[in-house]
Every structure is written in structure tokens, then in C-alpha cells.
Amino acid sequence: MAELGQLLRRQPIRIIGFGIVAIVALAAIAAPIIAPFDPLLSDANNILQPPGGSSFLGRDSAGMDVLSRIIYGGRVDLTISLVATFVSSAIGIPLGVLSGYSRRWLAEIIGRVFDLMQSVPVFILAMAIVAVRGPSIVNVIVVLAVLNSPIFVRLMRSQTYALRDRAFIEAAKVAGFSDAGIILRHLIPNAIGPAIAQMSITAGYGILLTAGLSFVGAGVRPPTPEWGGMVASGAGYIVTGQWWPAIFPSLVIGLTVVGFALIGETLEIVVDPRKALGVAAG
């Protein structure tokens, strides 16, 4: 935490990432309080109402308030992304350490399975899985968790490779620690730093993938407020001049992904001693 505070003092622009994510998260939590309208309330008399008046960001093609749906959409997108990231890291971190530490056939099996998963385009595979299971919030979480877990497997495996022959691991073996004890008490605590930084980047990518799936109709079912679905429903009206139903949620998606990316880059510097020294020298 001290290194993070020092980095933010030296480069205050990095606070922007934390600020963006904090604002989106707080808005999502306080949605019932701050949203001006029910996100599912349709007003047939104000279809495609432009921004202004009681509807600050306008209304969409169903007469629903865009601002309210963006605020509530943050609940859906953040929940999907954060839960999926937690599950994928819970799968990938132990398997990555196990495949990196083990010198037996198990390591090869784990490595080849997850390499195969990463060889398939993520979005195509996500669409195929959701098409089979059906579009829903739970299914999108499952898909993202499964597809993002190879990232953590590869990351932790490479970190474990660099640590498994170090002197302190050899000392633990001499002291009588079992393989499980070495993994839990020595390898994971020393290798997990980059994975923590990766979790923020993966969360941002999860939001982007969730929005993409919903945009093509393979994600969250409408009329549930979800950013990608909002962009999809409003995209066809841009050519006729009604840009607000699609542009505003698109901007929120972009800003949120950038926020998570900035947090991930900042945490990566904090957990990497070489990069931290470079920042300190600067």
C-alpha cells in the first residue's frame, strides 16, 4: 500500500483510473437512489426524446430513460465482470501454480488444455457457448470465467517457473514442507502479485466482452438494462440523427474499460520491483 501511495503521489494522473471505477461502482450501488426513473419504465409519448429537460441524456426507442438505464446497467456489467474475474482467477491461480511446480505429466496436461482454450478466438467461442446454454446473466458469467481462466494459468505458471528452483523453496523442502505446504505458504504468496494486477485488466476486458455479446444478442436478455444491449438497440437510429441512445452507453463502456486498464497498469508497477524502481527514479 505504501508503494501504491508513493506512485500515486509521483504520478497523480493514475488516480483517474481509480476515480472512474469508483464513480461507476458507487453509481451502480446507489442506483435506486440516484436514478431519476425506473430503468424499465416506458413512456410512449417521449420515444427518442433528445437530451434535456427531465431526461438529462434523453430517451431510447422504447421511451425509457437513457441515464437511468446506464446507471442500472452498471450493476449488471460490473457484477458479471467482477464475479467472472474472481471465478476465473480462483480457477487459474491454483492450476497455474500446480502446473508450474509439478514436473510430472499433470503439468503437461494442464498446460496443453489451457493452451488449446486460448488458441480459439475468445469472442467466437463465447458466442458458441452462450448460444448452446442460452443468453442469461449466469451463463455469461460462466462463459467469461471459463474463457479468462487460461490467462491466470499461464501467468502463474510462468511466475512459478521462476520461483520453484529458488533457494527459499529448496530450504522449505529441506525443512520438511510437503508440496501442498510449499505451494500454499511460499509459491502462491510470492507469485500472486502480477495476477492481482491482471485481475483489474481482466475485469475491464470482461465488461467489453459482456457488452459485445449483448450487442450481437448473445448476452443479457433485453429489456434488462445492460450497456452493450443499449448500444445495440440505439445503433440503428444514429443514421437518422438520434445518436444519444447508443453514444452515451458507448462512452461509459469506454471510460470504464480505460479505468480498469489504468488500475491494472498501476498495480503492475507496484508489484514489479523493476518497474517500481524505474518510477521511483523518475
C-alpha positions as CSV (number, residue, x, y, z in Angstrom):
1,M,0.0,0.0,0.0
2,A,2.9,2.3,0.7
3,E,4.3,1.8,-2.8
4,L,0.9,2.5,-4.3
5,G,0.5,5.7,-2.4
6,Q,4.0,6.8,-3.4
7,L,3.3,6.0,-7.1
8,L,0.0,8.0,-7.0
9,R,1.8,11.0,-5.4
10,R,4.5,10.9,-8.1
11,Q,2.1,10.4,-11.0
12,P,-1.3,11.7,-9.8
13,I,-2.8,11.1,-13.3
14,R,-3.0,7.5,-12.3
15,I,-5.7,8.4,-9.8
16,I,-8.0,8.9,-12.8
17,G,-8.4,5.1,-13.2
18,F,-9.4,4.6,-9.6
19,G,-11.8,7.6,-9.8
20,I,-13.6,6.4,-12.9
21,V,-14.1,2.9,-11.5
22,A,-15.2,4.3,-8.1
23,I,-17.8,6.6,-9.7
24,V,-19.2,3.8,-11.8
25,A,-19.3,1.4,-8.9
26,L,-20.9,3.9,-6.4
27,A,-23.5,4.9,-9.0
28,A,-24.3,1.2,-9.5
29,I,-24.7,0.6,-5.8
30,A,-26.8,3.7,-5.3
31,A,-28.8,3.2,-8.5
32,P,-32.2,3.1,-6.7
33,I,-31.5,6.4,-5.0
34,I,-29.8,8.4,-7.8
35,A,-31.6,7.1,-11.0
36,P,-34.3,9.6,-11.9
37,F,-36.6,6.9,-13.4
38,D,-37.3,3.2,-13.3
39,P,-35.0,1.8,-16.0
40,L,-37.8,-0.4,-17.3
41,L,-40.4,2.4,-17.3
42,S,-41.5,3.1,-20.9
43,D,-43.1,6.4,-22.0
44,A,-44.8,6.1,-25.3
45,N,-45.2,9.9,-25.5
46,N,-41.5,10.6,-25.4
47,I,-39.9,8.0,-27.7
48,L,-36.4,9.1,-28.8
49,Q,-36.7,12.3,-26.8
50,P,-33.4,14.2,-27.1
51,P,-31.2,15.0,-24.1
52,G,-32.6,17.8,-21.9
53,G,-35.4,18.5,-19.6
54,S,-36.4,15.8,-17.2
55,S,-34.5,13.2,-19.2
56,F,-30.9,14.5,-19.0
57,L,-29.5,12.0,-21.5
58,G,-32.7,11.6,-23.5
59,R,-34.9,8.5,-24.0
60,D,-34.5,5.5,-26.3
61,S,-36.7,3.9,-28.9
62,A,-38.9,2.4,-26.2
63,G,-39.3,5.6,-24.4
64,M,-37.0,4.5,-21.5
65,D,-34.7,7.0,-19.8
66,V,-31.1,6.6,-21.0
67,L,-29.4,7.9,-17.9
68,S,-31.4,5.6,-15.6
69,R,-30.6,2.6,-17.8
70,I,-26.9,3.5,-17.8
71,I,-26.8,3.7,-14.0
72,Y,-28.6,0.4,-13.6
73,G,-26.6,-1.1,-16.4
74,G,-23.5,-0.6,-14.3
75,R,-24.9,-3.1,-11.8
76,V,-25.3,-5.8,-14.5
77,D,-22.0,-5.2,-16.2
78,L,-19.9,-4.8,-13.1
79,T,-21.5,-7.8,-11.4
80,I,-20.8,-10.0,-14.4
81,S,-17.3,-8.8,-14.9
82,L,-16.2,-8.9,-11.3
83,V,-17.8,-12.2,-10.4
84,A,-16.4,-13.8,-13.6
85,T,-12.9,-12.4,-12.9
86,F,-13.0,-13.7,-9.4
87,V,-14.0,-17.2,-10.5
88,S,-11.5,-17.3,-13.4
89,S,-8.7,-16.3,-11.0
90,A,-9.8,-18.8,-8.4
91,I,-9.6,-21.5,-11.2
92,G,-6.4,-20.2,-12.9
93,I,-4.2,-19.3,-10.0
94,P,-4.0,-22.7,-8.2
95,L,-3.9,-24.6,-11.5
96,G,-1.2,-22.3,-12.8
97,V,1.0,-22.8,-9.7
98,L,0.4,-26.5,-9.8
99,S,1.3,-26.8,-13.5
100,G,4.4,-24.7,-12.9
101,Y,5.6,-26.5,-9.8
102,S,4.9,-30.1,-10.8
103,R,7.5,-31.8,-13.0
104,R,5.1,-34.7,-13.9
105,W,2.6,-35.4,-16.6
106,L,-0.1,-33.5,-14.7
107,A,1.7,-30.2,-15.6
108,E,1.7,-31.0,-19.3
109,I,-2.0,-31.9,-19.3
110,I,-3.0,-28.7,-17.6
111,G,-0.8,-26.7,-19.9
112,R,-2.0,-28.2,-23.1
113,V,-5.7,-28.0,-22.1
114,F,-5.5,-24.3,-21.4
115,D,-3.2,-23.6,-24.4
116,L,-5.9,-25.2,-26.5
117,M,-8.6,-23.0,-25.0
118,Q,-6.5,-19.9,-25.7
119,S,-6.0,-20.9,-29.4
120,V,-9.7,-20.4,-30.2
121,P,-10.8,-16.8,-30.7
122,V,-12.4,-15.8,-27.4
123,F,-15.4,-13.9,-28.8
124,I,-16.3,-16.7,-31.2
125,L,-16.1,-19.3,-28.5
126,A,-18.1,-17.2,-26.1
127,M,-20.9,-16.8,-28.7
128,A,-20.9,-20.5,-29.4
129,I,-21.1,-21.4,-25.7
130,V,-23.8,-18.8,-24.9
131,A,-25.8,-20.0,-28.0
132,V,-25.8,-23.5,-26.6
133,R,-26.6,-22.6,-23.0
134,G,-28.9,-19.6,-23.8
135,P,-28.4,-15.9,-23.1
136,S,-28.6,-15.0,-19.4
137,I,-26.5,-13.3,-16.7
138,V,-25.4,-16.5,-15.1
139,N,-24.4,-18.1,-18.5
140,V,-22.4,-15.0,-19.4
141,I,-20.6,-15.2,-16.1
142,V,-19.8,-18.9,-16.6
143,V,-18.5,-18.2,-20.1
144,L,-16.3,-15.3,-19.1
145,A,-14.9,-17.3,-16.1
146,V,-14.0,-20.3,-18.2
147,L,-12.5,-18.3,-21.1
148,N,-10.4,-15.9,-18.9
149,S,-9.0,-18.6,-16.6
150,P,-6.2,-19.5,-19.1
151,I,-4.8,-16.0,-18.7
152,F,-4.2,-16.7,-15.0
153,V,-3.0,-20.2,-15.6
154,R,-0.2,-19.0,-18.0
155,L,0.7,-16.1,-15.8
156,M,1.0,-18.1,-12.6
157,R,2.8,-20.9,-14.4
158,S,5.5,-18.5,-15.6
159,Q,5.8,-17.0,-12.2
160,T,6.1,-20.4,-10.6
161,Y,8.8,-21.5,-13.1
162,A,10.9,-18.5,-12.0
163,L,10.5,-19.4,-8.3
164,R,10.4,-23.1,-8.0
165,D,14.2,-23.5,-8.0
166,R,15.0,-20.6,-5.8
167,A,16.9,-21.1,-2.5
168,F,14.0,-20.5,-0.2
169,I,12.0,-23.2,-2.0
170,E,14.8,-25.6,-1.6
171,A,15.1,-24.6,2.1
172,A,11.4,-25.3,2.6
173,K,11.9,-28.8,1.1
174,V,14.8,-29.5,3.4
175,A,12.7,-28.2,6.4
176,G,10.2,-31.0,5.6
177,F,7.4,-29.0,4.0
178,S,5.0,-31.0,1.8
179,D,4.4,-30.0,-1.8
180,A,1.0,-28.6,-0.8
181,G,2.6,-26.6,2.0
182,I,5.3,-25.2,-0.3
183,I,2.6,-24.1,-2.8
184,L,0.3,-22.5,-0.2
185,R,2.9,-20.9,2.1
186,H,5.7,-20.0,-0.3
187,L,4.8,-20.1,-4.0
188,I,1.3,-18.5,-4.2
189,P,2.2,-15.6,-1.8
190,N,5.3,-14.8,-3.8
191,A,3.8,-15.3,-7.3
192,I,0.4,-13.8,-6.9
193,G,1.3,-10.1,-7.4
194,P,1.1,-10.0,-11.2
195,A,-2.2,-12.0,-11.0
196,I,-3.7,-9.3,-8.8
197,A,-2.7,-6.6,-11.4
198,Q,-4.1,-8.8,-14.1
199,M,-7.5,-9.1,-12.4
200,S,-8.2,-5.4,-13.0
201,I,-7.3,-5.7,-16.7
202,T,-9.4,-8.8,-17.0
203,A,-12.3,-7.1,-15.3
204,G,-12.2,-4.3,-17.9
205,Y,-11.9,-6.9,-20.7
206,G,-14.9,-8.7,-19.2
207,I,-17.1,-5.6,-19.4
208,L,-16.0,-5.2,-23.1
209,L,-16.8,-8.9,-23.8
210,T,-20.1,-8.7,-22.0
211,A,-21.2,-5.7,-24.0
212,G,-20.1,-7.3,-27.2
213,L,-22.1,-10.4,-26.5
214,S,-25.2,-8.4,-25.6
215,F,-24.7,-6.3,-28.8
216,V,-25.0,-9.3,-31.0
217,G,-27.9,-10.7,-29.0
218,A,-25.9,-13.5,-27.3
219,G,-25.6,-11.9,-23.8
220,V,-28.0,-10.4,-21.3
221,R,-31.7,-10.7,-22.4
222,P,-33.5,-7.4,-23.1
223,P,-35.1,-5.3,-21.6
224,T,-32.6,-5.8,-18.7
225,P,-30.5,-2.6,-18.6
226,E,-27.1,-3.5,-20.0
227,W,-24.7,-1.2,-21.7
228,G,-24.0,-3.4,-24.8
229,G,-27.7,-4.1,-25.3
230,M,-28.4,-0.4,-25.1
231,V,-25.8,0.3,-27.8
232,A,-27.3,-2.4,-30.0
233,S,-30.9,-1.1,-29.6
234,G,-29.8,2.5,-30.3
235,A,-27.2,1.9,-33.1
236,G,-29.8,1.8,-35.9
237,Y,-31.0,5.3,-35.0
238,I,-27.7,7.1,-35.4
239,V,-28.1,7.5,-39.2
240,T,-31.4,9.3,-38.6
241,G,-29.9,11.7,-36.1
242,Q,-31.0,10.1,-32.8
243,W,-27.4,9.4,-31.6
244,W,-27.9,9.6,-27.8
245,P,-29.3,6.0,-27.1
246,A,-26.1,4.5,-28.5
247,I,-23.4,7.0,-27.9
248,F,-23.8,7.6,-24.2
249,P,-23.6,4.0,-23.1
250,S,-20.7,3.5,-25.6
251,L,-18.8,6.3,-23.8
252,V,-19.5,4.8,-20.4
253,I,-18.2,1.4,-21.6
254,G,-15.0,3.0,-23.0
255,L,-14.3,5.1,-19.9
256,T,-14.9,2.1,-17.5
257,V,-12.6,-0.2,-19.5
258,V,-9.9,2.6,-19.6
259,G,-10.4,3.0,-15.8
260,F,-9.8,-0.7,-15.1
261,A,-6.8,-0.7,-17.5
262,L,-5.2,2.2,-15.7
263,I,-5.7,0.5,-12.3
264,G,-4.2,-2.7,-13.7
265,E,-1.1,-0.8,-15.1
266,T,-0.6,1.0,-11.8
267,L,-0.8,-2.3,-9.8
268,E,1.6,-3.9,-12.2
269,I,4.2,-1.3,-11.5
270,V,3.6,-1.7,-7.8
271,V,4.0,-5.5,-7.8
272,D,7.0,-5.5,-10.2
273,P,10.1,-4.3,-8.3
274,R,12.0,-3.4,-11.5
275,K,9.2,-1.1,-12.8
276,A,8.7,0.3,-9.3
277,L,12.4,1.3,-9.2
278,G,12.0,2.9,-12.6
279,V,9.1,5.0,-11.4
280,A,10.9,5.9,-8.2
281,A,13.9,7.0,-10.2
282,G,11.7,9.1,-12.5
